[in-house]
Amino acid sequence: MDFDRYDRIRPIRWMGDHLALLDQRKLPFVVEDVHCTDSDAVAAAIRDLVVRGAPAIGISAAWGAVLAGREVQAEDGAGALALLAPALDRLQAARPTAVNLMWALARIRRVLRVAGDNWREVLECEARAIETEDLAANRHMGALGAALIAPGSGVLTHCNTGSLATAGFGTALGVIRAGVAEGRIGGVFASETRPWLQGARLTVWELLEDGIPATLVADGAAAHLMKGGQVQWVIVGADRICANGDVANKIGTYSHAIAARHHGVRVMVVAPSSTVDMDTASGEGIEIEMRDPAEMLSMAGTRTVAEGVLAWNPVFDVTPAGLVDAIVTERGVVQQPDAARMAAMFGAGGPR
Ligand code: MRU
């Protein structure tokens, strides 16, 4: 497919001496970068959602490690790693749910442990590899996922899983891009994704930039949409996929999956293998990020809720494997995921 036609946004750009991050808090009306010159600025950007989406935060953290490396003097990788440990720990603590963050920093630690006096080049090469491998994985998953979609299907996606959430092209949105390019998709629906509005502010903007018609729906409209027969697939990304196939993703994914099962709509989860956590047995073991209730009390800076009201703001949920029809990764597709099928694709536990 013509990737240049469908994949033009780049949220993370290494500038040689700093990291430029497209400020996703301001999209779609202000297109502006945040320039990070040290690793703590990258950690803050991840925490504050300047950059978000599981693969994108892993890639950003890897570049954050490169920035941290500029601040220490060491004779070899092991010496550098000892000095960098606090900065790497601060990057890792920026957000708890997406395993890509831990995975990327584990890769950085692994290469540093064995690097010689050229450890700075090794570190930069590893960050670049994490980024380029993600783009390649997304393009491959796009083809694998699109092949599952019967021509003329309607699809519903949730949150933002596009170029903005990855090195480029996207996971679930990559499948939708590929499906549209192949003429398989008759209609694209995106749910708003309260409270931060990743669907409303980011996904439909990305699709508009690509010239792909998309219809925004309120999160609460999803079941009604499915009942009407306009959607054959719910296609979402993931922040962590457990050894038994349970999937942590943006809050609201679980209710979409329940509604999908009720209405005979299939659920596809699209994520690179960097999102698969074979060391966590089931969704019970995943820490669900709780964010400031203030995110729910206002919209676009205007308070919408009376003073004194309490709000509960978990930003991810877990969809049990039994509600998932297919997990698409760059290694292949796991149909009707369970522990045995996950182990057959990813091996049982241990380093990936
Ligand atoms: O809080 P966010 O915006 O980082 O949450 C993002 C999601 O839940 C995405 O669906 C997931 O990270 C996959 S992105 C390819």
Boltz pocket constraint, residues with backbone or C-beta under 6 A from the ligand:
constraints:
  - pocket:
      binder: B
      contacts: [[A, 51], [A, 52], [A, 53], [A, 54], [A, 55], [A, 98], [A, 158], [A, 159], [A, 160], [A, 161], [A, 162], [A, 165], [A, 166], [A, 170], [A, 171], [A, 172], [A, 198], [A, 236], [A, 237], [A, 238], [A, 239], [A, 249], [A, 250], [A, 251], [A, 270], [A, 315]]
      max_distance: 6.0
